[in-house]
């Protein structure tokens, strides 16, 4: 897992804890894919990429602004947890994924040979991969 993706997961996690309306994360291909998956699964309300000038030298950095869904003044996302860490990578083959899909109502994101996708998409495509994070949502 790259550093930007780990930072994005942490920023989203702390944004949920503090009931922030939006958080800003560094732009990378992986963080953009993470936001796209979260938006497609109805976890976040929206996301947009933009450029900001971060210092006195005028260096431009790209960032992604993530907008959370809210229900009754609490964030729809209950929490997000990293599964695979730099000290311990977690890889699941297709058999492990099939066992986990029956007991999981949350969104689990995997990095596969075909890109980042959810647990359900990986089972449909019949491929395994590295478990990146799990997103826990409040009851519907």
C-alpha positions in Angstrom: 0.0 0.0 0.0 1.4 3.4 -0.9 1.7 6.2 1.6 -0.9 8.4 -0.1 -3.5 5.6 0.2 -2.7 5.1 3.9 -3.0 8.8 4.5 -6.3 9.0 2.7 -7.7 6.1 4.8 -6.6 7.9 8.0 -8.1 11.2 6.9 -11.4 9.6 6.0 -11.4 7.8 9.3 -10.8 10.9 11.4 -13.3 12.9 9.3 -15.9 10.3 10.3 -15.0 10.4 14.0 -15.2 14.2 14.1 -18.4 14.4 12.0 -16.7 16.6 9.4 -18.7 17.4 6.3 -15.7 17.2 4.0 -12.1 16.1 4.1 -9.2 16.8 1.8 -6.8 14.1 0.7 -3.7 14.0 -1.5 -4.4 13.1 -5.1 -2.9 9.9 -6.5 -4.3 7.2 -8.9 -5.0 4.9 -5.9 -6.8 7.5 -3.8 -8.9 8.5 -6.8 -9.9 4.9 -7.3 -10.7 4.6 -3.6 -13.0 7.6 -3.8 -14.6 6.2 -7.0 -15.4 2.9 -5.3 -16.7 4.6 -2.2 -19.0 6.8 -4.3 -20.2 4.0 -6.5 -21.2 2.0 -3.4 -23.1 4.9 -1.8 -20.7 5.4 1.0 -19.8 9.0 0.3 -21.9 11.8 -1.2 -19.3 13.0 -3.7 -15.7 13.7 -4.5 -13.9 16.2 -6.7 -10.3 16.7 -7.6 -8.7 20.2 -7.6 -5.3 21.9 -7.6 -4.2 24.0 -4.7 -1.1 26.2 -4.3 0.4 24.9 -1.1 3.4 27.1 -0.2 5.1 30.4 -0.9 7.0 29.0 -3.8 3.8 28.5 -5.7 4.1 24.7 -6.1 0.8 23.2 -7.2 -0.5 20.1 -5.5 -3.6 18.1 -6.6 -6.0 17.2 -3.9 -9.4 15.3 -3.7 -12.2 16.8 -1.6 -14.4 14.1 -0.2 -18.0 14.9 0.9 -19.6 12.6 3.5 -23.2 11.4 3.6 -25.1 12.3 6.7 -28.1 10.9 8.3 -29.6 12.7 11.3 -26.5 14.8 11.8 -24.2 11.8 12.1 -21.9 10.5 9.3 -23.2 7.6 7.3 -19.7 6.0 7.6 -19.2 4.5 11.0 -15.5 3.8 10.5 -12.8 2.7 8.1 -10.1 0.2 9.0 -6.9 -0.7 7.2 -6.6 -4.4 6.8 -3.3 -4.8 5.0 -0.4 -2.9 6.6 3.3 -2.4 5.7 4.3 -4.9 8.4 1.7 -7.5 7.5 0.2 -7.8 4.1 -3.1 -9.7 3.9 -3.9 -11.5 0.7 -7.2 -13.4 0.2 -7.7 -16.0 -2.6 -11.1 -16.6 -4.1 -12.0 -19.3 -1.6 -11.4 -16.9 1.3 -13.4 -14.2 -0.4 -16.4 -16.5 -0.9 -16.4 -17.4 2.8 -16.2 -13.7 3.8 -18.9 -12.4 1.5 -21.7 -14.4 3.3 -20.9 -12.6 6.6 -20.1 -9.1 5.4 -22.6 -6.3 4.8 -19.9 -3.6 4.7 -17.7 -2.5 1.9 -14.3 -4.3 1.7 -11.8 -2.9 -0.9 -9.3 -5.1 -2.5 -6.3 -4.4 -4.8 -6.3 -7.1 -7.5 -4.5 -7.7 -10.8 -7.4 -5.9 -12.5 -7.3 -2.9 -10.3 -9.0 -1.9 -7.1 -12.5 -3.3 -6.5 -14.9 -4.3 -3.8 -15.1 -7.8 -2.3 -18.3 -8.5 -4.2 -16.8 -7.5 -7.5 -13.8 -9.7 -6.9 -16.0 -12.7 -6.2 -17.9 -12.0 -9.4 -14.7 -11.8 -11.4 -13.3 -14.9 -9.6 -10.0 -13.3 -8.5 -8.3 -12.7 -5.2 -6.0 -9.9 -4.1 -4.7 -7.8 -1.3 -7.2 -6.6 1.2 -6.8 -2.8 1.5 -9.5 -1.6 3.9 -13.0 -2.2 5.3 -15.6 0.5 5.5 -18.3 0.1 8.2 -21.6 1.9 7.6 -24.4 2.8 10.0 -27.6 0.8 9.7 -29.9 1.5 6.8 
